[in-house]
Amino acid sequence: MSTVSLPDPVTRAPGSGHVDLGRLAAELRATVDGEVRFDAGSRAAYSTDASNYRQIPLGVVVPRTVEAAVETVAVCRRFGAPVLSRGGGTSLAGQSSNVAVVLDWSKYCSRLLDVDAERRTCLVEPGIVRDTLNERLAPLGLEFGPEPATHDHCTVGGMIGNNSCGASAQRTGKVVDNVVELEVLLYDGTRMWVGATDDDRYAGIQRGGGRPAEVYRQLRALRDEYADEIRRRYPDIPRRVSGYNLDSLLPERGFHVAQALVGAEGTLVTILRARLRLVPVVRARSLVLLGYPDIAAAADDVPRVLPFQPIALEGVDDKLIDFEKRKQLHPAALHLVPPAGGWLMAQFGADSQPEADEAAARFAEAMRRPGGPSVRRFVDPAHEAQLWAVRESGLGATAFVAGMPDTWPGWEDSAVAPDRLGDYLRELRTLYREYDLDQASIYGHFGQGCLHNRLPFPLTTADGIARFRSFLERAASLVVSYGGSLSGEHGDGQGRAELLPVMFGDRLVRAFGQLKAIFDPDDRMNPGKVVAPLPLDSTLRIGPDYRHGDVDTVFGYPDDGGSFGRAVLRCVGVGKCRRQHGGVMCPSYQVTREEKHSTRGRARLLFEMLDGTARGGPVGAGWRSEEVRDALDLCLACKGCKSDCPLNVDMATYKAEFLSHHYAGRLRPRAHYSMGWLPLAAALAARAPRLVNAVFRLPGATPLVNAVGGIDRRRELPLFADQTFQRWFRARRPGGTGSRGEVLLWPDTFSNHFSPAVGQAAVEVLEAAGWRVRVPEQALCCGLTWISTGQLHTARRVLRRSVEILRPYLRAGTLVVGLEPSCTAVFRSDAAELFPDDEDVATLRRQTVTLAELLHEHTPDWRPPTLPAQALVQTHCHQHAVLGTAADRAVLAGAGIAATFLDSGCCGLAGNFGFEQGHYDVSVACAERVLLPAVRAADPDVAVLADGFSCRTQIEQGAANGRRAVHLAELLRAGLRGERPLPRPERRWAARPRPPASPVRALVGAAVGMAGTAALAAVLSALAGARRRP
């Protein structure tokens, strides 16, 4: 037998060398079936992941097919350009950030290619999202088992590259245990399938010759050279993710080349397709929560729990619970957690609920002992899901906690044997105290000995970064002394690769370099990660040279110390905004699947804008940046991220701030005037609403008006009401007893000018509930339309005037009732951001309530009128984000209404957004995801309930079946009047302005020529005067 020579390890300092980016981009565009982006905005959006590191890519390619990805690598090879395969971009050690051509698999290459139910395998492309895959497998009763906390937005390719785990690994193992075969591409163009390799398969590969045969010969030689060292140095623990999987090449592991490539972080090959092992779906689950004096005591009890074979065993400490309380995350779930210093969450699974409950009950009984933990078993699946969400939110919940130092990854996933976890945790805590890091929470996959946390590393000073390095070196020695792993889940990347010699020794680290040389001798695949790594304290996202972004702003950012830069830093790359469905965040991403149209992508561009070009950043021009403007253009300002993002990123506020500066001193888009100044236009139209409606409905008038106003030609302008709500209220006599006191009903622009019937219904309901209703007589506005278009100085003037008029009511303790969710949310959120130190504004925030909140929380003993109806509910996105729906649900339930709340997210109209030119397609696509199909499918006798004017308008214009939505006030008034649901109940319950009859249009036509010029001049004069006012 001839001797096989192993290549020298890759040890050179990584670097891309000179690459002709212009020619590279041109050839990629000419050759690749995909989207090729070398623009500054795309490079900024992909500059970092969820780690501490930042590297600006050469460019981004979004291939439409696997073959297009292969061609991309071929073009890069001709230019010597490095390549980085990227999935969800949530890596915590810098694996998904590099000076390379980024291959983003997630948009198009997401196909499930085949399923073999008998063998329990499936074949997928790397861009498929883990939960999407399992939804498609569900009818077969099968699933891909590993379930990291990012399961609803991480890609399978990224999971393979990272060797992901999650809580379910207690049952299913790591990804490496669930991969059967991989089709891989080497940088040199070699393409081959790899998997378990017995002697016959190995012989066949050798007979085939060529590069695959050479690779396999060298892999076997590498295995033989280092087998004894591998067996000795690789820790025998459930969670060893650090290092390459050389142990998968051992004979006793089946010389499994595919599994050896799992966790390689894209440094060896590009994965083209993967055949995965599937497991049966767990059909029923039951949860037991154990409480301990502290988290170390909880860790000590893990060996006692494991014999009961839970399918998941998680640990949570009291600091995590406290942080989630401070952030108001999962309040309903936190209410279920009994007092303790640390908890174990033991989940049991079975094919039926009785079986799962019985297993949980046996375990709970066994754990009840003198001096033992508190024991609470949960039988409500909703409660179990809520508690599990508490644990899954750990990463985001422990970052940017008010009143606490900022925290970062770095030592966030170390692992030891479960029976040594308690002792390791105590020593680790001692090390934390030595480095003043003990404020951190500790949680994790305790059943497999893996800890999670974020630590308050001082990464903005040279001394702080030196302490960061010193701590990591000490922590690495500590975990190795326990026979553990630097990484138990998140991999090495740049953040831990430099420490691999501490764990594996120099000889095995040399083997890693040789493995790299076998597959990628030129170091073009994600260079600087795992092998020949960049220093762990280099290329940091922030550091001594980071420009903190302390710029003058209009909003106050009180939760971020008044700093816009710190507000932008809130995005730590969790990527929850990249969910493809569910929740409100992020509608533009859900319909475009574009990174720059996610909350995270936009935050990245804002970060680069503030940082400027001083550190090699691609985004210059500051507030005038066209790249940032383009990224924010499709932001619907829905505020979904304010509640759905675990870091409470508020991109709607950031967008308004940016637009304020971007257009300062220059002309804005036409829609900013027509829609931004809508309250003024509505007040002018109220003088002759029928005339205005008739003019707008004249043949040819709508396209002209839309063009002048920057409104999409496919949008129909809403009709003005014949009589405003304020005018109606002034003309009526008060009703009811007023025995409960006085409330102020806010006359928002939409209820006042477009849907006065909503206000009228609210008055009837409030008076019937015993309230005396007051409505301001003055023309008032919350400033919403100016805020959403970034005209913030005008918004401040408008809002200040409204607060001055409301001051007597506020100081008398009068509650302000809002009917339009977006306007109500201004009082509860934006106003305090614009006036963070104004006590009257703070009072307004406290005293503003929704109609449902007033009835449910401030009207003792009130019982809703009975209305045996069904309702399909579209929750306004600002209500979801700022106001909540608990009171609405309680009121509807009390009225006997069977309400189905749609998980539809933003309706897509989003105030001015859906009217503006260039936004119509995205606006409708948002509505067509869930909302409009649900409205079309609803039975005729089901009421469609939507409190938001935008939501009702989108339904009316988009459903195409004549359905309209009603407001909660109108629904409750129907109950008061004893009405019963009939087919299309909105015809009786929701009065709306009617379009003018044709004869009226004809009569108006004669007057238009004379009045048009004068009316337009008056409007323009009013606008100009308003703009001049300080």
Stockholm file with secondary structure:
# STOCKHOLM 1.0

chainA/1-1030         MSTVSLPDPVTRAPGSGHVDLGRLAAELRATVDGEVRFDAGSRAAYSTDASNYRQIPLGVVVPRTVEAAVETVAVCRRFGAPVLSRGGGTSLAGQSSNVAVVLDWSKYCSRLLDVDAERRTCLVEPGIVRDTLNERLAPLGLEFGPEPATHDHCTVGGMIGNNSCGASAQRTGKVVDNVVELEVLLYDGTRMWVGATDDDRYAGIQRGGGRPAEVYRQLRALRDEYADEIRRRYPDIPRRVSGYNLDSLLPERGFHVAQALVGAEGTLVTILRARLRLVPVVRARSLVLLGYPDIAAAADDVPRVLPFQPIALEGVDDKLIDFEKRKQLHPAALHLVPPAGGWLMAQFGADSQPEADEAAARFAEAMRRPGGPSVRRFVDPAHEAQLWAVRESGLGATAFVAGMPDTWPGWEDSAVAPDRLGDYLRELRTLYREYDLDQASIYGHFGQGCLHNRLPFPLTTADGIARFRSFLERAASLVVSYGGSLSGEHGDGQGRAELLPVMFGDRLVRAFGQLKAIFDPDDRMNPGKVVAPLPLDSTLRIGPDYRHGDVDTVFGYPDDGGSFGRAVLRCVGVGKCRRQHGGVMCPSYQVTREEKHSTRGRARLLFEMLDGTARGGPVGAGWRSEEVRDALDLCLACKGCKSDCPLNVDMATYKAEFLSHHYAGRLRPRAHYSMGWLPLAAALAARAPRLVNAVFRLPGATPLVNAVGGIDRRRELPLFADQTFQRWFRARRPGGTGSRGEVLLWPDTFSNHFSPAVGQAAVEVLEAAGWRVRVPEQALCCGLTWISTGQLHTARRVLRRSVEILRPYLRAGTLVVGLEPSCTAVFRSDAAELFPDDEDVATLRRQTVTLAELLHEHTPDWRPPTLPAQALVQTHCHQHAVLGTAADRAVLAGAGIAATFLDSGCCGLAGNFGFEQGHYDVSVACAERVLLPAVRAADPDVAVLADGFSCRTQIEQGAANGRRAVHLAELLRAGLRGERPLPRPERRWAARPRPPASPVRALVGAAVGMAGTAALAAVLSALAGARRRP
#=GR chainA/1-1030 SS CCCCCCCCCCCSCCCCCCCCHHHHHHHHHHHCSEEEECSHHHHHHTSBCSSSBBCCCSEEEEESSHHHHHHHHHHHHHHTCCEEEESSCCCSSSTTCCSSEEEECTTTCCCEEEEETTTTEEEECTTCBHHHHHHHHGGGTEECCCBCTTTTTCBHHHHHHHTCCBTTHHHHCCGGGGEEEEEEECTTSCEEEEECCCHHHHHHHHHHCHHHHHHHHHHHHHHHHHHHHHHHHSCCSSCCCSSCCGGGGSGGGTCCHHHHHTTCTTSSCEEEEEEEECEECCCEEEEEEEEESSHHHHHHTHHHHGGGCCSEEEEEEHHHHHHHHHTTCSHHHHTTSCSCSEEEEEEEEESSHHHHHHHHHHHHHHHCCTTCCEEEEECCHHHHHHHHHHHHTHHHHTSSCTTSCCCBCSSSCCBCCGGGHHHHHHHHHHHHHHTTCTTCCCEEEGGGTEEECCBCCCTTSHHHHHHHHHHHHHHHHHHHHTTCBSCSSSCCTTTTGGGHHHHHHHHHHHHHHHHHHHHCTTCCBSTTSSSSCCCTTSSBSSSTTCCCCCCCCSSCCGGGTTCHHHHHHTCCSCCGGGCSSSSSSCHHHHHHCCGGGSHHHHHHHHHHHHHTTTTSCSCCSGGGCHHHHHHHHTCCCCCHHHHHSTTCCCHHHHHHHHHHHHTTTSCCCHHHHHTTTHHHHHHHHTTSHHHHHHHHTSTTHHHHHHHHHTBCTTCCCCCCCSSCHHHHHHHSCCCSCCTTCEEEECCCHHHHHTCHHHHHHHHHHHHHTTCEEECCCSCCCCCHHHHHTTCHHHHHHHHHHHHHHHHHHHHTTCEEEESSHHHHHIIIIIHHHHSTTCHHHHHHHHHEEEHHHHHHHSSTTCCCCCCCCEEEECCCHHIIIIICSHHHHHHHHHTTCEEEECCCCCCSCTTTGGGBTTCHHHHHHHHHHTHHHHHHHSCTTSEEECCCHHHHHHHHHHSCSSCCCBCHHHHHHHHHTTCCCCSSTHHHHCCCCCCCCHHHHHHHHHHHHHHHHHHHHHHHHHHHHHHHCC
#=GC SS_cons          CCCCCCCCCCCSCCCCCCCCHHHHHHHHHHHCSEEEECSHHHHHHTSBCSSSBBCCCSEEEEESSHHHHHHHHHHHHHHTCCEEEESSCCCSSSTTCCSSEEEECTTTCCCEEEEETTTTEEEECTTCBHHHHHHHHGGGTEECCCBCTTTTTCBHHHHHHHTCCBTTHHHHCCGGGGEEEEEEECTTSCEEEEECCCHHHHHHHHHHCHHHHHHHHHHHHHHHHHHHHHHHHSCCSSCCCSSCCGGGGSGGGTCCHHHHHTTCTTSSCEEEEEEEECEECCCEEEEEEEEESSHHHHHHTHHHHGGGCCSEEEEEEHHHHHHHHHTTCSHHHHTTSCSCSEEEEEEEEESSHHHHHHHHHHHHHHHCCTTCCEEEEECCHHHHHHHHHHHHTHHHHTSSCTTSCCCBCSSSCCBCCGGGHHHHHHHHHHHHHHTTCTTCCCEEEGGGTEEECCBCCCTTSHHHHHHHHHHHHHHHHHHHHTTCBSCSSSCCTTTTGGGHHHHHHHHHHHHHHHHHHHHCTTCCBSTTSSSSCCCTTSSBSSSTTCCCCCCCCSSCCGGGTTCHHHHHHTCCSCCGGGCSSSSSSCHHHHHHCCGGGSHHHHHHHHHHHHHTTTTSCSCCSGGGCHHHHHHHHTCCCCCHHHHHSTTCCCHHHHHHHHHHHHTTTSCCCHHHHHTTTHHHHHHHHTTSHHHHHHHHTSTTHHHHHHHHHTBCTTCCCCCCCSSCHHHHHHHSCCCSCCTTCEEEECCCHHHHHTCHHHHHHHHHHHHHTTCEEECCCSCCCCCHHHHHTTCHHHHHHHHHHHHHHHHHHHHTTCEEEESSHHHHHIIIIIHHHHSTTCHHHHHHHHHEEEHHHHHHHSSTTCCCCCCCCEEEECCCHHIIIIICSHHHHHHHHHTTCEEEECCCCCCSCTTTGGGBTTCHHHHHHHHHHTHHHHHHHSCTTSEEECCCHHHHHHHHHHSCSSCCCBCHHHHHHHHHTTCCCCSSTHHHHCCCCCCCCHHHHHHHHHHHHHHHHHHHHHHHHHHHHHHHCC
//
